[in-house]
Structure formats: structure tokens, C-alpha cells
Amino acid sequence: MCIFQKPFNPMENKRNMRRIIAEDQNWSLALVPSLSVICLQCIANTFEEKQVFEKLAPDQQDLIQERLSPSLPLHVTANLVPEGLYWRRCCEQRWNVCDISHYGHSWKRMFLERHLENAIELFIPDVTKPKTILDLLPLCKNDVRRLNISQLLLPVKKPQKGKRAEAFESAFVIFSEEDKASMEHFDFGPVLEKLINLEELHLVYTIKQCGMNFEWSMFEITDRDCRSLAMAVKSCKTLKLLRLRQSQVEDEKCQVLVRYLLDHPSLRHLDLSHNVIGDGGAKAFGELLARSKLETLDLCNNKISNPGAKAIACALSNNVTLSSLNLRLNQVGDGGGQAIAEALENNTTLSHLHLGGNDVSWMTAVALSKVLLKNKTLKSLNLSCNNLGEIGGKALAEAMSQNSTLTECDIRQTDVDEQSAASINAAVWANQSAEWDEQV
């Protein structure tokens, strides 16, 4: 007699079913993490206590970076975790806009630079402890290449006295040495000394949101600030670009700054646009051009007139490194414009010149047209927002007909007649096409 055993059906016995199948029907053995993954998660959870990151294989380090908490202290991660996913997670968690193309395509560099910038911008002299900045420097020094500081705070003012005391003291305007010393912004000396790879420094001595507490002192660099900044820049031997804009740098402060920049070994780009250096400051820059290796100089909107422009022109005639000069929105006049044109007859390096909005007339245009017949290095010339008139337009058009190197010539709002403007634009287009053909 043949006996057939009934097949096992777990649904007939719910108790047996619970022994065999998990309560989560989506569960499977494949969901069980391997021991190595569990170990890596443990390392990530105890990263601050047990630092074994450097002993791991590269693929294991990548897994750790995926699991590390972005809230870990910077002194734990800065010198230990290399460029990778962890720093990307830190950046995207903290900032909405993260464009690493401005940071050499490095997430770590972006985070460290912006973190240090934020700490400096929120630093309040005599309130914030300097240690908060100094402790960051050893962690950032190898990665920070640029600092872009968009505000610098002043010390907190003491509470105002009552009306009677205020009225009594109004007749005696006395400032103690302590009050004067306290009106300083952040000192960049220790920072620039420690950042051994810093190449660019962008500064604006201003406050973003002053509300009803507006004072002009919030938007200008002081004498002591200027001196300490100049000394700091001099000590930073790797700095290539210094940009100090909209900070009320006048002629005396400019001269102090230039004095420390003479013979700087690496500085190539200098931007002091939208300040008030005047002719005194322009003369100081003339001396700087004679003793530096600057490649670009931007002095836009600085109240430079005829004497200052002539000083710059004098230095330009013998300079062999400067390739770009921006004097837009000054008042150099025809005296300064003609002096610069004469300097270009000897200069063989300047390729970009901006004289827009400088009260120059046809006289400067005629002088520059003579230069265009001989000069073979000038590629961009901006004369916009000047009164060149018909005579100046015709002189430039005639010169451009024989020039083969100028690929940009801006003559907008110069009262140049249409025929001359068309001739100039046609010559510029021809030079551009020839340049493109050579590149191809």
C-alpha cells in the first residue's frame, strides 16, 4: 500500500508560519548587511572617538564619507577627510547655491573658504574672541586659495549717555586713545600669515545691514586698518590678486598701501576701484608701476584728474608688464588722455585700455588714432561716454582702416557720426575674424 505524505502548507498553521517567514513580507536574506558594512557604519558613528580613517582602503573610505555626519567638528574632519562626497554633503546642507567651478572644482576648498569667510564677516572687534578665527587657520591653511570678504563689522558702541551729560560734553569734543583704538576692523595680519597658499584677497570695508544705525564710519577703512592691511599683504608672499573696493581709500591711505606693496614678489592684479584716491594716490601708483610686476590695474571711479593721469602715463611709458589699465569714470581730461596716448607709443605690453567717462574730447581721439597706426599690442580700447565728436570719429576711423590688431573699440555715446562709427565697427569685425581664423 502506497502512502503519500501531504505537502507542507504553512498557511494551515500560523504558528509555524511565524517561525519561518518574517512579519515583514518584503524582508529577505539579501537585506541583511554584511559584517564589513556594519563595521564601517560603526566606524562612521564613532568617527570622533576612534580615528582609523587613514587605515581603510579607498572604497571603504568612500563608504565612510557617505555615512559621516556633516555636523562633526571641523577640527576632527578638516585634516583627515580628503576631497569627496562628505564635503559635498556639508556644502549642500549649509548653502543653497554651491558652484564649485569658482573653487577649482573642490568641495572641500569651497566649504573651508566659505566657512572662514563667514567667521571673519561676523567677527566683532572687542567682542568676538580672536581664538575663534585663530583656531580655524591650521585647519584651512592648505586649502584656502581665495578670501572674498563682503562685510567687516566695527566694535560695538558704548551706550549713549543721558541728555544732560551729552549736552555738557558737546562743547568739548574729546576722543580718548582708547576710543580711537577701538574704531578698528578685523586685523588680517595673523590670517594672511598663516594661509600659506592664499592667492586672492577681495575686501569691502562695509556693513550689509546697518538699519537705523547708519554712520559713514561703517563704510570706510581707517588709517590703522590701512596700515595693518598693508603690512599683512606684504607678509603674504603668495598673494597674486588684491581687490579693495568701495572702502573710501583716499590719497594718504593709498600712499601707505602702495609703500608696502613696492617690490611685492607675487602680486600681479590690483583693484582699488570705486574709492577716492585722487591725484595723490594716482602718483603713488605711478611709482608702483615702476617697481612692481603688475599685470592688471583697476582704478575705476577714483577722482583722478589730469595730474594723476600724467603720473600714470609717465610710468606706463617704461612699464613692461602691465597688460590692462582701467581708468573708467575719472576726470583725466584731454591732458591726461593725450599723455596716456604718448605713453602707448613706447609701451609694448598694454593690451586693454579703458578711458570711458573721462571728459576727453576729439583731441584725445586724435592722439590715440596716431597710436593705432603704430601700436601692435593694443587689442581693446574703450572710449565710451566721452565727447569725441565728428573730428574724433573720423580720426579713429582712418586709423582703424590701417590697424589689424584692435579687436574691441567701444565708442558708444561719444557723438561720433554714423559713417565713422560704421567704419570703425567694420574694421573691428575684420580684425576679430582674422584673429579667429588664426586660432582655428
Residue, then its C-alpha position, 0 to 999 in steps of 0.5 A: m500500500c502506497i502512502f503519500q505524505k501531504p505537502f507542507n502548507p504553512m498557511e494551515n498553521k500560523r504558528n509555524m508560519r511565524r517561525i519561518i517567514a518574517e512579519d515583514q513580507n518584503w524582508s529577505l536574506a539579501l537585506v541583511p548587511s554584511l559584517s564589513v558594512i556594519c563595521l564601517q557604519c560603526i566606524a562612521n558613528t564613532f568617527e570622533e572617538k576612534q580615528v582609523f580613517e587613514k587605515l581603510a582602503p579607498d572604497q571603504q573610505d568612500l563608504i565612510q564619507e557617505r555615512l559621516s555626519p556633516s555636523l562633526p567638528l571641523h577640527v576632527t574632519a578638516n585634516l583627515v577627510p580628503e576631497g569627496l562626497y562628505w564635503r559635498r554633503c556639508c556644502e549642500q546642507r549649509w548653502n543653497v547655491c554651491d558652484i564649485s567651478h569658482y573653487g577649482h572644482s573642490w568641495k572641500r576648498m569651497f566649504l573651508e573658504r566659505h566657512l572662514e569667510n563667514a567667521i571673519e564677516l561676523f567677527i566683532p572687534d572687542v567682542t568676538k574672541p580672536k581664538t575663534i578665527l585663530d583656531l580655524l587657520p591650521l585647519c584651512k591653511n592648505d586649502v584656502r586659495r581665495l578670501n572674498i570678504s563682503q562685510l567687516l563689522l566695527p566694535v560695538k558702541k558704548p551706550q549713549k549717555g543721558k541728555r544732560a551729560e551729552a549736552f555738557e560734553s558737546a562743547f568739548v569734543i574729546f576722543s580718548e586713545e582708547d576710543k580711537a583704538s577701538m574704531e578698528h576692523f578685523d586685523f588680517g595680519p595673523v590670517l594672511e600669515k598663516l594661509i600659506n597658499l592664499e592667492e586672492l584677497h577681495l575686501v569691502y570695508t562695509i556693513k550689509q545691514c546697518g538699519m537705523n544705525f547708519e554712520w559713514s564710519m561703517f563704510e570706510i577703512t581707517d588709517r590703522d586698518c590701512r596700515s595693518l592691511a598693508m603690512a599683512v599683504k606684504s607678509c603674504k608672499t603668495l598673494k597674486l590678486l588684491r581687490l579693495r573696493q568701495s572702502q573710501v581709500e583716499d590719497e594718504k591711505c593709498q600712499v601707505l598701501v602702495r609703500y608696502l606693496l613696492d617690490h611685492p614678489s607675487l602680486r600681479h592684479l590690483d583693484l582699488s576701484h570705486n574709492v577716492i584716491g585722487d591725484g595723490g594716490a594716482k602718483a603713488f601708483g605711478e611709482l608702483l608701476a615702476r617697481s612692481k610686476l603688475e599685470t592688471l590695474d583697476l582704478c575705476n571711479n577714483k577722482i583722478s584728474n589730469p595730474g594723476a593721469k600724467a603720473i600714470a602715463c609717465a610710468l606706463s611709458n617704461n612699464v613692461t608688464l602691465s597688460s590692462l589699465n582701467l581708468r573708467l569714470n575719472q576726470v583725466g581730461d584731454g591732458g591726461g588722455q593725450a599723455i596716456a596716448e604718448a605713453l602707448e607709443n613706447n609701451t609694448t605690453l598694454s593690451h586693454l585700455h579703458l578711458g570711458g567717462n573721462d571728459v576727453s574730447w576729439m583731441t584725445a581721439v586724435a592722439l590715440s588714432k596716431v597710436l593705432l597706426k603704430n601700436k601692435t599690442l593694443k587689442s581693446l580700447n574703450l572710449s565710451c561716454n566721452n565727447l569725441g565728436e565728428i573730428g574724433g570719429k573720423a580720426l579713429a576711423e582712418a586709423m582703424s582702416q590701417n590697424s589689424t590688431l584692435t579687436e574691441c573699440d567701444i565708442r558708444q555715446t561719444d557723438v561720433d557720426e554714423q559713417s565713422a562709427a560704421s567704419i570703425n565697427a567694420a574694421v573691428w569685425a575684420n580684425q576679430s575674424a582674422e584673429w579667429d581664423e588664426q586660432v582655428 
